[in-house]
């Protein structure tokens, strides 16, 4: 009778240990599944961020192109085009001295 009780006690202890091991395994599998899912979501988020960065870069480039396309064009010439070379010692084509360029003769007199 004692042997039967011990055997039943051993069987009960084995069932309890087996149930605990199964519960631990189930928790570990759930943690591993959550890690895999988190890694998948992280990869998707990084891909979406890269896609958005590319979209922003393309939009900025198109905006710059549109601004350049619609901005007023710069003047083609800032100074009048001369039909002949200026007179020696002057800066314009009529022999007159520019305001920013002093007459060399007057400069000597001063």
PEVEN-V547365 format. One record per run of one state. SS is the DSSP state (H for helix, E for strand, L for the rest). FROM is the first residue (numbers start at 0). LEN is the number of residues. If there is no record, write none. Layout:
BEGIN
<<SS/FROM/LEN> <SS/FROM/LEN>>
END
This chain:
BEGIN
<<L/0/1> <H/1/69> <L/70/33> <H/103/6> <L/109/1>>
END
